[in-house]
Amino acid sequence: MKIKKFLILFGALLVLTFFSTHRAWAQPKAGSTPPIITNSFAVEKGRYGYVWKIYIEAEDPDGDMFKIASVVDQVGVGRYPTDWIIVKPQYRKQFIGYIQWNTFSSATSSLEEWTQITLKVSIIDKAGNESNVAVFPFSFESGVKDEYRYKLPPPFDQGSLARLGYITINLYSMNMGGLESPVF
């Protein structure tokens, strides 16, 4: 009987922990303002293994930007868990920079040609406010020429930009038999 009570209590704590950290449960404080993504840019295609830079400019009148949320939807697979990047203190009021995703995960696995994903990026502040969402479609294609040669639009064309952090999501590969193991 004690084991059953323990398992019920443990399960309840596990569920509470999951839901209390999920961003939809964040309750914004009254009188605070959410961050705003003012500009964004990313290329839309590249080969598997591409070092994808997602450029973002954001500001927060309260100066309390806390973390960058990255959510990926993959056609045929679905949504991956949210990846979080903590905003460094010097960037909590405003920043212009990029988050980086090294899409190559393993020397022995690859994604099928034309695999499509959608990356959604938003910023959460310490008060629990969420910014607008920037949406970036991407297609993995092996025939892209000069994939690292692209012209950055303003305001990202102003020289060296700060790398704000790394996305650490590992994509899954699809095969004829269905879902394969994660690409690590």
Kinemage of the C-alpha trace (Angstrom):
@kinemage 1
@onewidth
@group {chain A} dominant
@subgroup {mainchain}
@vectorlist {calphas} color= white
{ca met a 1} P 0.000 0.000 0.000
{ca lys a 2} L 2.860 2.388 0.798
{ca ile a 3} L 4.384 1.806 -2.628
{ca lys a 4} L 1.079 2.624 -4.334
{ca lys a 5} L 0.769 5.893 -2.382
{ca phe a 6} L 4.378 6.725 -3.185
{ca leu a 7} L 3.851 6.129 -6.911
{ca ile a 8} L 0.696 8.259 -6.943
{ca leu a 9} L 2.466 11.088 -5.105
{ca phe a 10} L 5.524 10.794 -7.342
{ca gly a 11} L 3.346 10.857 -10.471
{ca ala a 12} L 1.437 13.907 -9.241
{ca leu a 13} L 4.693 15.758 -8.502
{ca leu a 14} L 6.036 14.847 -11.922
{ca val a 15} L 2.907 16.184 -13.646
{ca leu a 16} L 2.999 19.400 -11.588
{ca thr a 17} L 6.667 19.912 -12.412
{ca phe a 18} L 6.012 19.470 -16.127
{ca phe a 19} L 3.090 21.875 -16.238
{ca ser a 20} L 4.662 24.495 -13.994
{ca thr a 21} L 7.638 24.843 -16.356
{ca his a 22} L 5.587 24.827 -19.563
{ca arg a 23} L 5.526 28.333 -21.014
{ca ala a 24} L 1.751 28.341 -21.504
{ca trp a 25} L 1.400 28.292 -17.718
{ca ala a 26} L 3.483 31.441 -17.268
{ca gln a 27} L 1.224 34.146 -15.894
{ca pro a 28} L 2.350 37.628 -16.944
{ca lys a 29} L 2.514 40.264 -14.224
{ca ala a 30} L 0.080 43.153 -14.557
{ca gly a 31} L 1.718 46.412 -15.586
{ca ser a 32} L 4.686 44.786 -17.311
{ca thr a 33} L 5.265 44.874 -21.059
{ca pro a 34} L 6.300 41.957 -23.251
{ca pro a 35} L 9.477 41.882 -25.322
{ca ile a 36} L 9.151 42.673 -29.033
{ca ile a 37} L 11.001 40.987 -31.884
{ca thr a 38} L 11.444 43.990 -34.166
{ca asn a 39} L 13.342 42.313 -37.033
{ca ser a 40} L 14.263 38.774 -38.031
{ca phe a 41} L 15.848 36.912 -40.931
{ca ala a 42} L 17.046 33.424 -41.862
{ca val a 43} L 17.757 31.642 -45.136
{ca glu a 44} L 15.116 29.134 -46.198
{ca lys a 45} L 17.152 26.211 -47.518
{ca gly a 46} L 20.451 24.423 -47.121
{ca arg a 47} L 21.939 20.955 -47.092
{ca tyr a 48} L 21.784 18.632 -44.094
{ca gly a 49} L 24.628 19.705 -41.823
{ca tyr a 50} L 24.140 23.385 -42.603
{ca val a 51} L 25.127 25.865 -39.882
{ca trp a 52} L 21.877 27.821 -39.791
{ca lys a 53} L 21.983 31.331 -38.351
{ca ile a 54} L 18.675 32.861 -37.325
{ca tyr a 55} L 19.038 36.626 -37.009
{ca ile a 56} L 16.938 38.459 -34.433
{ca glu a 57} L 16.614 42.013 -33.214
{ca ala a 58} L 14.529 42.468 -30.064
{ca glu a 59} L 13.830 44.961 -27.309
{ca asp a 60} L 12.036 45.015 -23.982
{ca pro a 61} L 11.029 48.322 -22.369
{ca asp a 62} L 11.229 46.651 -18.934
{ca gly a 63} L 14.737 45.328 -19.621
{ca asp a 64} L 13.938 41.848 -18.325
{ca met a 65} L 14.223 39.525 -21.348
{ca phe a 66} L 15.015 36.131 -19.867
{ca lys a 67} L 15.036 33.331 -22.429
{ca ile a 68} L 14.639 32.659 -26.128
{ca ala a 69} L 12.230 29.856 -27.000
{ca ser a 70} L 12.790 27.801 -30.156
{ca val a 71} L 10.092 25.380 -31.292
{ca val a 72} L 10.476 23.148 -34.351
{ca asp a 73} L 7.708 21.483 -36.342
{ca gln a 74} L 8.871 18.850 -38.836
{ca val a 75} L 6.605 17.625 -41.616
{ca gly a 76} L 5.826 13.951 -40.986
{ca val a 77} L 7.193 13.999 -37.431
{ca gly a 78} L 5.428 16.784 -35.545
{ca arg a 79} L 6.538 19.228 -32.885
{ca tyr a 80} L 9.741 18.863 -30.885
{ca pro a 81} L 10.075 20.011 -27.258
{ca thr a 82} L 10.929 23.684 -26.763
{ca asp a 83} L 14.628 24.521 -26.720
{ca trp a 84} L 15.659 27.383 -24.413
{ca ile a 85} L 18.520 29.879 -24.654
{ca ile a 86} L 19.107 32.064 -21.604
{ca val a 87} L 19.548 35.739 -22.506
{ca lys a 88} L 22.803 37.152 -21.144
{ca pro a 89} L 22.402 40.114 -18.745
{ca gln a 90} L 23.878 42.647 -21.203
{ca tyr a 91} L 21.139 41.764 -23.732
{ca arg a 92} L 18.077 41.923 -21.475
{ca lys a 93} L 16.930 45.385 -22.624
{ca gln a 94} L 17.750 45.029 -26.321
{ca phe a 95} L 19.891 42.979 -28.654
{ca ile a 96} L 20.718 42.351 -32.273
{ca gly a 97} L 22.388 39.072 -33.100
{ca tyr a 98} L 21.789 35.487 -34.113
{ca ile a 99} L 21.054 32.094 -32.673
{ca gln a 100} L 22.908 29.234 -34.306
{ca trp a 101} L 21.755 25.727 -35.122
{ca asn a 102} L 24.350 23.235 -36.292
{ca thr a 103} L 21.937 20.942 -38.136
{ca phe a 104} L 24.434 18.103 -38.620
{ca ser a 105} L 24.041 15.710 -35.743
{ca ser a 106} L 25.801 12.485 -36.756
{ca ala a 107} L 28.325 11.228 -39.299
{ca thr a 108} L 26.239 8.105 -39.962
{ca ser a 109} L 22.716 9.545 -40.308
{ca ser a 110} L 21.133 12.081 -42.598
{ca leu a 111} L 17.785 13.628 -43.362
{ca glu a 112} L 15.920 12.865 -46.541
{ca glu a 113} L 16.117 15.352 -49.369
{ca trp a 114} L 13.418 18.023 -49.129
{ca thr a 115} L 12.772 17.496 -45.409
{ca gln a 116} L 10.815 20.560 -44.302
{ca ile a 117} L 10.795 22.163 -40.887
{ca thr a 118} L 9.377 25.325 -39.408
{ca leu a 119} L 11.235 27.077 -36.598
{ca lys a 120} L 9.254 29.420 -34.356
{ca val a 121} L 11.199 31.785 -32.111
{ca ser a 122} L 9.864 33.960 -29.302
{ca ile a 123} L 11.270 35.627 -26.199
{ca ile a 124} L 9.998 35.229 -22.650
{ca asp a 125} L 10.746 37.898 -20.039
{ca lys a 126} L 11.165 37.424 -16.290
{ca ala a 127} L 7.564 38.548 -15.723
{ca gly a 128} L 6.278 35.685 -17.914
{ca asn a 129} L 5.366 37.819 -20.916
{ca glu a 130} L 5.945 36.303 -24.357
{ca ser a 131} L 6.961 38.334 -27.393
{ca asn a 132} L 5.533 38.054 -30.858
{ca val a 133} L 6.595 34.889 -32.693
{ca ala a 134} L 9.035 34.953 -35.618
{ca val a 135} L 8.472 32.049 -38.047
{ca phe a 136} L 11.239 30.578 -40.212
{ca pro a 137} L 10.522 27.843 -42.790
{ca phe a 138} L 13.501 25.718 -43.850
{ca ser a 139} L 13.989 22.935 -46.388
{ca phe a 140} L 16.983 20.571 -46.424
{ca glu a 141} L 18.228 20.458 -50.035
{ca ser a 142} L 21.591 19.159 -51.237
{ca gly a 143} L 21.721 21.204 -54.451
{ca val a 144} L 21.895 24.652 -52.862
{ca lys a 145} L 24.862 26.571 -54.308
{ca asp a 146} L 26.840 29.043 -52.243
{ca glu a 147} L 24.552 28.461 -49.279
{ca tyr a 148} L 26.747 30.583 -47.014
{ca arg a 149} L 26.785 33.485 -49.465
{ca tyr a 150} L 23.743 35.560 -48.841
{ca lys a 151} L 23.138 39.233 -48.334
{ca leu a 152} L 21.861 40.174 -44.903
{ca pro a 153} L 19.031 42.689 -44.883
{ca pro a 154} L 19.133 45.755 -42.630
{ca pro a 155} L 19.671 45.972 -39.682
{ca phe a 156} L 21.722 42.746 -39.757
{ca asp a 157} L 24.122 44.032 -42.428
{ca gln a 158} L 25.975 46.325 -40.005
{ca gly a 159} L 29.075 44.191 -39.401
{ca ser a 160} L 29.838 41.719 -36.632
{ca leu a 161} L 26.812 40.486 -34.699
{ca ala a 162} L 26.659 38.681 -31.370
{ca arg a 163} L 25.922 34.965 -31.242
{ca leu a 164} L 23.181 34.748 -28.621
{ca gly a 165} L 23.312 30.986 -28.178
{ca tyr a 166} L 22.831 27.594 -29.796
{ca ile a 167} L 19.707 25.607 -30.630
{ca thr a 168} L 20.238 22.023 -29.479
{ca ile a 169} L 17.288 20.201 -31.046
{ca asn a 170} L 18.088 16.848 -32.682
{ca leu a 171} L 15.892 16.078 -35.677
{ca tyr a 172} L 14.446 12.675 -36.526
{ca ser a 173} L 14.851 11.024 -39.897
{ca met a 174} L 11.952 9.392 -41.736
{ca asn a 175} L 12.407 6.230 -43.786
{ca met a 176} L 10.040 4.007 -45.715
{ca gly a 177} L 9.242 2.054 -42.554
{ca gly a 178} L 8.326 5.128 -40.548
{ca leu a 179} L 10.114 7.057 -37.827
{ca glu a 180} L 13.774 6.235 -37.347
{ca ser a 181} L 15.948 6.867 -34.318
{ca pro a 182} L 16.904 10.487 -33.568
{ca val a 183} L 19.735 11.989 -35.545
{ca phe a 184} L 22.320 12.674 -32.831
